[in-house]
Amino acid sequence: MSSFQEYYPRMRELADYLLNNPELGYKEYKTSEAIEEAIHEITSMAKAEHFCNTGIKVVFNNHQTKTIGIIAELDSLYQPGHRNADSETGAAQACGHYTQVTIALAIMNELVKNKRIGDFGANLAFIFTPAEEFVDLEWRKKQKAEGKITYFGGKQEAIKLGVFDDVDYCVSVHAIGEDFERRTIEINCDLAGFNFQYFDFFGKASHAAFAPEEGVNAQSIATLFTTALAFKRQQLKNPNQIRFNPVMIGDNTESINVIPDHVSMGTDIRYFDVEYAQQLMKQFNQAAEGCSLALGGNFKSETQVGYLPLRSNRDMNALVKNVFLRNDKISELIENRGYTMAAGDIGDVSYLMPTIQIGYGGWNGTIHGSDFKLVDPIFVLDIFPKFVFNSILEISNNLNKIRFYHRTRQEYLEQLNKMGAEK
């Protein structure tokens, strides 16, 4: 019996605990405590570095020149309709992050139990990161205003703090939100980057029946702006790799017989081309200005930086495919999807260094939905962790086959500033 099989009951116990104790980003205190307890069960020699209150980093030094980071995400998302949601916070494990934790711990257990660190051609850093889900934004805005965080994404904040400074490659995993008849993994799938833009349109209130000519209708400005963005879609470069979705936000407190003097809107912009996204955001501001001037009002805008796109490293994925071809427990490999417009802050890590995200099935229902659930725990908690272990081993011993790059923390922060983050 392998160490992964032996460790399965403990990982099933931990997975059940995390499933039933979901926590939102930067608040994963129960999760972090449970992980640290599990680490100390594996080895009393591990020195845990703490960051962002709940984040944990443990390095296994193999006296090599390069280090591979193994990332697991701590947080849940807001999905109060989920059967295992927290009744007070609405947090729910509807994205499967809790199994990232068990996968990382199962790899660590094999590393220690069977003294495998010497097999690797790199040092290994296990990095348990908070706040991947871009939710709970009003609370995070307050935390930022109070100087407690700078960025809404946990990996972004970790990068700023230097957690990734001594890491050269990264491996992450993520649940695939699809039903599969056979055990399935995915490689070579890129993720979009995104930003949010907020627009406030201002007019002048007046009696809608008695003196409409005295007013400036902010609702009309917003409608004209929405139309302008709709026409903009015709002029998009690579339209399948751009998404934006303007919507009204906030509360409308105006009386029905009053010309509205203020309307708030927001849109995301999802992209792969950073420079093109910057151009579009500038053009959106120009459209907002033009629509406001056309009807005699004015506007203000705000940019909220999101995540950078994931460029999943093809050289590393080729090594993962080699492991897949040698395995006899996982039946299907998806390698040709290319990209999805979904996003994650693993993209920010890929800006710094060669990075991959391996997808894994074993679920049904809708990812991020109220019905998302684990249906193949043997695969997710036993078979797949062993596969990831062997993939990291393969990567570590073939680093010369990977085109290497490494951007600095400062270069990364400057890139975020270009996308609208505060300096």
C-alpha positions as CSV (number, residue, x, y, z in Angstrom):
1,M,0.0,0.0,0.0
2,S,1.4,3.4,-1.0
3,S,1.7,6.3,1.5
4,F,-1.1,8.0,-0.5
5,Q,-3.4,5.1,0.2
6,E,-2.4,5.0,3.8
7,Y,-2.9,8.7,4.2
8,Y,-6.3,8.7,2.4
9,P,-8.4,8.3,5.6
10,R,-6.7,11.3,7.2
11,M,-7.2,13.4,4.1
12,R,-10.8,12.4,3.8
13,E,-11.3,13.5,7.4
14,L,-9.6,16.8,6.7
15,A,-11.5,17.4,3.5
16,D,-14.8,16.8,5.3
17,Y,-13.8,19.3,8.0
18,L,-12.8,22.0,5.5
19,L,-15.9,21.4,3.4
20,N,-18.1,22.0,6.5
21,N,-16.0,25.0,7.8
22,P,-15.7,27.2,4.7
23,E,-14.1,30.7,5.1
24,L,-13.8,33.7,2.9
25,G,-10.5,35.1,1.8
26,Y,-8.1,36.6,4.3
27,K,-10.3,35.0,7.1
28,E,-9.3,31.4,6.7
29,Y,-8.3,31.0,10.4
30,K,-9.8,27.5,11.0
31,T,-8.4,26.3,7.7
32,S,-5.0,27.6,8.4
33,E,-5.0,26.1,11.9
34,A,-6.1,22.7,10.6
35,I,-3.3,22.7,7.9
36,E,-0.6,23.6,10.4
37,E,-1.8,20.8,12.7
38,A,-1.6,18.4,9.7
39,I,1.9,19.6,8.8
40,H,3.1,19.0,12.4
41,E,1.6,15.5,12.3
42,I,3.7,14.9,9.2
43,T,6.9,16.3,10.6
44,S,7.9,18.2,13.7
45,M,10.9,19.6,11.9
46,A,9.0,21.8,9.4
47,K,9.4,25.5,10.0
48,A,6.2,27.3,8.9
49,E,6.5,30.9,7.6
50,H,3.3,32.8,8.1
51,F,2.0,35.6,5.8
52,C,-1.2,37.5,5.3
53,N,-2.5,36.2,8.7
54,T,-3.6,32.9,7.3
55,G,-1.0,32.0,4.6
56,I,1.6,29.3,5.3
57,K,4.8,28.5,3.6
58,V,7.0,25.5,4.3
59,V,10.3,24.9,2.4
60,F,12.1,21.6,2.1
61,N,15.7,22.5,1.3
62,N,17.3,20.0,-1.0
63,H,20.4,22.1,-1.4
64,Q,19.6,22.8,-5.1
65,T,19.9,26.0,-7.0
66,K,16.2,26.1,-8.0
67,T,13.0,25.9,-6.0
68,I,9.6,24.7,-7.2
69,G,6.5,26.1,-5.5
70,I,3.5,23.9,-4.8
71,I,0.5,26.1,-4.4
72,A,-2.8,25.3,-2.5
73,E,-5.6,27.8,-2.0
74,L,-7.3,28.2,1.4
75,D,-10.4,30.2,0.7
76,S,-14.0,29.5,-0.2
77,L,-16.4,31.8,-2.2
78,Y,-19.7,33.4,-1.4
79,Q,-22.4,30.8,-2.3
80,P,-25.1,30.8,0.5
81,G,-27.3,28.3,-1.4
82,H,-24.7,25.5,-1.1
83,R,-25.6,22.6,1.1
84,N,-22.4,23.1,3.1
85,A,-22.4,26.9,3.2
86,D,-21.7,28.8,6.4
87,S,-25.1,30.1,7.6
88,E,-23.6,33.3,8.9
89,T,-21.1,34.3,6.2
90,G,-22.5,32.6,3.1
91,A,-19.1,31.1,2.4
92,A,-19.1,27.7,0.7
93,Q,-16.5,25.3,-0.8
94,A,-18.1,25.5,-4.3
95,C,-14.8,25.7,-6.1
96,G,-12.9,22.7,-4.6
97,H,-10.0,24.6,-3.0
98,Y,-10.2,22.4,0.1
99,T,-8.9,19.5,-2.0
100,Q,-6.0,21.5,-3.2
101,V,-5.0,21.5,0.5
102,T,-5.3,17.8,0.9
103,I,-3.4,17.2,-2.3
104,A,-0.5,19.3,-1.1
105,L,-0.5,17.7,2.3
106,A,-0.5,14.2,0.7
107,I,2.5,15.1,-1.4
108,M,4.3,16.5,1.7
109,N,3.5,13.3,3.6
110,E,5.0,11.1,0.9
111,L,8.1,13.4,0.8
112,V,8.7,12.9,4.5
113,K,7.4,9.4,5.2
114,N,9.5,7.8,2.4
115,K,12.4,10.3,2.6
116,R,11.9,11.3,-1.0
117,I,13.3,14.9,-1.1
118,G,16.7,13.6,-2.3
119,D,14.9,12.3,-5.5
120,F,14.1,15.8,-6.6
121,G,16.4,18.1,-8.6
122,A,15.0,21.2,-6.8
123,N,14.0,22.4,-3.4
124,L,10.3,22.3,-2.7
125,A,8.2,25.1,-1.2
126,F,4.6,24.4,-0.2
127,I,2.7,27.7,-0.3
128,F,-0.9,27.7,1.1
129,T,-2.3,31.0,-0.1
130,P,-5.4,33.0,1.0
131,A,-8.0,34.9,-0.9
132,E,-8.0,33.6,-4.5
133,E,-11.7,34.3,-5.0
134,F,-12.5,37.9,-5.9
135,V,-15.4,38.3,-3.5
136,D,-16.3,40.1,-0.2
137,L,-15.1,43.3,-1.9
138,E,-16.6,45.9,0.4
139,W,-14.8,44.2,3.4
140,R,-11.5,44.1,1.4
141,K,-11.9,47.8,0.4
142,K,-12.1,48.6,4.1
143,Q,-9.0,46.4,4.8
144,K,-7.2,48.2,2.1
145,A,-8.2,51.7,3.3
146,E,-6.9,50.7,6.8
147,G,-3.6,49.7,5.3
148,K,-4.0,46.0,6.2
149,I,-3.8,44.8,2.6
150,T,-2.8,46.3,-0.7
151,Y,-4.3,43.9,-3.1
152,F,-7.5,41.9,-3.1
153,G,-5.9,38.7,-4.3
154,G,-3.9,36.6,-1.8
155,K,-1.1,35.6,-4.3
156,Q,-0.8,39.3,-5.2
157,E,-0.4,40.2,-1.6
158,A,2.1,37.3,-1.1
159,I,4.2,38.4,-4.0
160,K,4.3,42.0,-2.7
161,L,5.5,40.6,0.7
162,G,8.3,38.6,-1.0
163,V,6.8,35.1,-0.4
164,F,7.7,34.1,-4.0
165,D,11.1,35.8,-4.1
166,D,13.0,32.5,-3.7
167,V,10.7,30.4,-5.9
168,D,11.6,29.7,-9.6
169,Y,8.8,27.5,-10.9
170,C,5.3,26.9,-9.7
171,V,2.8,24.1,-9.9
172,S,-0.8,24.5,-9.0
173,V,-3.9,22.4,-9.4
174,H,-7.6,23.2,-9.7
175,A,-10.9,21.4,-10.0
176,I,-12.5,21.3,-13.4
177,G,-16.2,22.3,-13.3
178,E,-17.4,19.6,-15.7
179,D,-18.8,16.1,-15.4
180,F,-16.6,13.3,-16.7
181,E,-17.5,9.6,-17.2
182,R,-13.8,8.7,-16.7
183,R,-11.0,10.0,-14.5
184,T,-9.7,13.1,-16.3
185,I,-7.0,15.7,-15.9
186,E,-6.3,18.9,-18.0
187,I,-3.1,20.7,-19.0
188,N,-2.2,23.6,-21.3
189,C,-5.2,25.7,-20.4
190,D,-4.6,29.5,-20.0
191,L,-6.7,31.8,-17.9
192,A,-7.8,35.3,-18.7
193,G,-6.8,38.4,-16.7
194,F,-9.3,40.9,-15.6
195,N,-9.9,44.4,-14.2
196,F,-13.1,46.1,-13.0
197,Q,-14.1,49.6,-14.0
198,Y,-16.7,51.6,-12.2
199,F,-18.5,54.6,-13.7
200,D,-20.7,57.2,-11.9
201,F,-22.8,59.3,-14.2
202,F,-24.1,62.6,-12.9
203,G,-27.0,64.7,-14.2
204,K,-29.5,67.2,-12.7
205,A,-32.7,66.2,-11.0
206,S,-36.0,67.8,-11.9
207,H,-39.7,67.1,-12.0
208,A,-40.1,64.5,-14.7
209,A,-43.6,65.8,-15.7
210,F,-43.6,69.5,-14.8
211,A,-40.1,70.5,-15.9
212,P,-38.2,67.7,-17.6
213,E,-36.3,70.3,-19.7
214,E,-34.7,71.5,-16.5
215,G,-33.1,68.1,-15.8
216,V,-30.2,66.1,-17.1
217,N,-31.0,62.4,-17.0
218,A,-28.1,60.3,-15.6
219,Q,-30.0,57.2,-16.6
220,S,-30.0,58.3,-20.2
221,I,-26.2,58.9,-20.1
222,A,-25.7,55.4,-18.7
223,T,-27.9,53.9,-21.4
224,L,-26.0,55.8,-24.1
225,F,-22.7,54.6,-22.6
226,T,-24.0,50.9,-22.6
227,T,-24.9,51.4,-26.3
228,A,-21.5,52.8,-27.0
229,L,-19.8,49.7,-25.5
230,A,-22.2,47.5,-27.5
231,F,-21.0,49.2,-30.7
232,K,-17.4,48.9,-29.5
233,R,-17.7,45.1,-29.7
234,Q,-17.7,45.3,-33.5
235,Q,-14.2,46.9,-33.5
236,L,-12.5,44.4,-31.1
237,K,-9.3,42.7,-31.9
238,N,-9.5,38.9,-31.2
239,P,-13.1,39.3,-29.9
240,N,-13.1,35.7,-28.5
241,Q,-10.3,36.7,-26.1
242,I,-12.0,39.8,-24.7
243,R,-15.1,40.0,-22.4
244,F,-16.8,43.0,-20.8
245,N,-20.2,43.1,-19.2
246,P,-21.5,46.6,-18.2
247,V,-24.3,46.5,-15.6
248,M,-26.1,48.9,-13.3
249,I,-24.9,48.7,-9.7
250,G,-26.0,50.2,-6.4
251,D,-29.5,51.3,-5.3
252,N,-31.8,53.6,-7.2
253,T,-33.5,55.7,-4.6
254,E,-35.0,58.3,-7.0
255,S,-38.8,58.7,-7.2
256,I,-40.3,57.6,-10.5
257,N,-41.4,61.1,-11.3
258,V,-37.9,62.7,-10.8
259,I,-35.3,62.9,-13.5
260,P,-32.4,60.8,-12.0
261,D,-29.3,62.7,-11.3
262,H,-26.9,59.8,-10.4
263,V,-26.5,56.3,-11.8
264,S,-23.6,53.9,-11.0
265,M,-22.3,51.3,-13.5
266,G,-19.6,48.7,-13.5
267,T,-18.0,46.4,-16.0
268,D,-15.3,43.8,-15.9
269,I,-12.8,43.5,-18.8
270,R,-11.3,40.1,-19.3
271,Y,-8.3,39.8,-21.5
272,F,-5.1,38.0,-22.5
273,D,-3.3,41.0,-24.1
274,V,-2.3,43.4,-21.3
275,E,-1.5,46.3,-23.6
276,Y,-4.7,45.9,-25.5
277,A,-6.7,45.8,-22.3
278,Q,-5.1,49.1,-21.3
279,Q,-6.2,50.6,-24.6
280,L,-9.7,49.4,-24.1
281,M,-10.0,50.8,-20.6
282,K,-8.8,54.2,-21.9
283,Q,-11.4,54.0,-24.7
284,F,-14.2,53.1,-22.1
285,N,-13.3,56.2,-20.2
286,Q,-13.4,58.2,-23.5
287,A,-16.9,56.8,-24.2
288,A,-18.1,57.7,-20.7
289,E,-16.8,61.2,-21.2
290,G,-18.4,61.6,-24.6
291,C,-21.8,60.2,-23.5
292,S,-21.8,62.5,-20.5
293,L,-20.9,65.6,-22.6
294,A,-23.5,64.7,-25.3
295,L,-26.4,64.9,-22.7
296,G,-25.0,67.7,-20.6
297,G,-23.8,65.7,-17.6
298,N,-20.5,64.5,-16.2
299,F,-18.9,61.4,-14.8
300,K,-16.1,59.9,-12.7
301,S,-14.5,56.5,-13.0
302,E,-12.4,54.2,-10.9
303,T,-10.3,51.2,-11.9
304,Q,-10.0,48.2,-9.6
305,V,-7.1,46.0,-10.6
306,G,-7.9,42.3,-10.8
307,Y,-5.6,39.5,-11.9
308,L,-3.1,39.0,-14.7
309,P,-3.6,36.2,-17.3
310,L,-2.2,32.8,-16.7
311,R,0.2,31.6,-19.4
312,S,0.5,28.0,-18.5
313,N,4.0,26.9,-19.3
314,R,4.0,24.4,-22.2
315,D,7.4,22.9,-21.4
316,M,6.3,22.0,-17.9
317,N,3.0,20.6,-19.2
318,A,4.9,18.4,-21.7
319,L,6.6,16.8,-18.8
320,V,3.3,16.3,-17.0
321,K,2.0,14.6,-20.1
322,N,4.9,12.2,-20.0
323,V,3.8,11.2,-16.5
324,F,0.2,10.8,-17.7
325,L,1.3,8.5,-20.5
326,R,3.1,6.3,-18.0
327,N,0.3,6.1,-15.5
328,D,-2.5,3.5,-15.5
329,K,-5.0,5.1,-13.1
330,I,-6.1,8.2,-15.0
331,S,-7.9,7.6,-18.2
332,E,-8.4,10.9,-20.0
333,L,-6.2,14.0,-20.7
334,I,-7.5,17.3,-22.0
335,E,-4.7,19.2,-23.6
336,N,-6.2,21.2,-26.5
337,R,-8.7,23.6,-24.9
338,G,-6.2,26.4,-25.2
339,Y,-7.8,28.9,-22.9
340,T,-10.8,29.9,-20.9
341,M,-12.1,33.3,-20.0
342,A,-12.2,32.3,-16.3
343,A,-9.5,33.9,-14.2
344,G,-7.4,33.3,-11.1
345,D,-4.5,35.0,-9.3
346,I,-2.3,32.1,-10.4
347,G,-1.9,34.3,-13.5
348,D,0.0,36.8,-11.4
349,V,2.5,34.1,-10.4
350,S,2.9,33.1,-14.1
351,Y,4.0,36.7,-14.8
352,L,7.0,36.1,-12.5
353,M,8.1,32.6,-13.5
354,P,7.2,29.4,-15.4
355,T,3.9,28.2,-13.9
356,I,1.3,25.5,-14.6
357,Q,-2.2,24.7,-13.3
358,I,-3.3,21.0,-13.7
359,G,-7.0,20.6,-13.8
360,Y,-8.7,17.5,-12.3
361,G,-12.2,16.0,-12.5
362,G,-14.0,14.0,-9.9
363,W,-16.9,16.5,-9.4
364,N,-20.4,17.2,-10.6
365,G,-22.8,20.1,-10.5
366,T,-21.8,23.6,-11.5
367,I,-18.5,25.0,-10.3
368,H,-19.2,28.1,-8.1
369,G,-22.8,26.8,-8.0
370,S,-25.0,25.6,-5.1
371,D,-24.8,22.0,-6.4
372,F,-21.1,21.6,-6.8
373,K,-19.8,18.5,-5.0
374,L,-17.0,15.9,-4.9
375,V,-18.1,12.6,-6.3
376,D,-14.9,10.6,-6.7
377,P,-12.9,11.1,-3.5
378,I,-10.6,8.2,-4.2
379,F,-9.4,9.9,-7.4
380,V,-9.1,13.4,-5.9
381,L,-7.6,12.5,-2.5
382,D,-5.5,9.5,-3.4
383,I,-4.8,8.9,-7.1
384,F,-4.4,12.4,-8.3
385,P,-2.0,13.5,-5.4
386,K,0.3,10.7,-6.4
387,F,0.1,11.8,-10.0
388,V,1.0,15.4,-9.0
389,F,3.9,14.2,-6.9
390,N,5.3,12.3,-9.9
391,S,4.7,15.3,-12.2
392,I,6.7,17.6,-9.9
393,L,9.4,15.0,-9.6
394,E,9.5,14.8,-13.5
395,I,9.7,18.6,-13.7
396,S,12.4,18.9,-11.1
397,N,14.7,16.4,-12.9
398,N,14.2,18.0,-16.3
399,L,14.5,21.7,-15.6
400,N,16.9,22.0,-18.5
401,K,14.0,21.3,-20.8
402,I,12.0,24.3,-19.6
403,R,12.5,27.8,-21.0
404,F,13.2,29.8,-17.9
405,Y,12.3,33.3,-17.1
406,H,12.1,35.2,-13.9
407,R,10.7,38.7,-13.4
408,T,11.3,40.6,-10.2
409,R,8.8,41.6,-7.6
410,Q,9.3,45.2,-8.6
411,E,8.6,44.5,-12.2
412,Y,5.4,42.7,-11.2
413,L,4.2,45.7,-9.0
414,E,5.0,48.1,-11.9
415,Q,2.8,45.9,-14.2
416,L,-0.1,46.1,-11.7
417,N,0.3,49.8,-11.5
418,K,-0.1,50.0,-15.3
419,M,-3.3,48.1,-15.0
420,G,-4.7,50.6,-12.5
421,A,-3.4,49.6,-9.1
422,E,-2.2,52.2,-6.7
423,K,1.5,52.8,-6.4
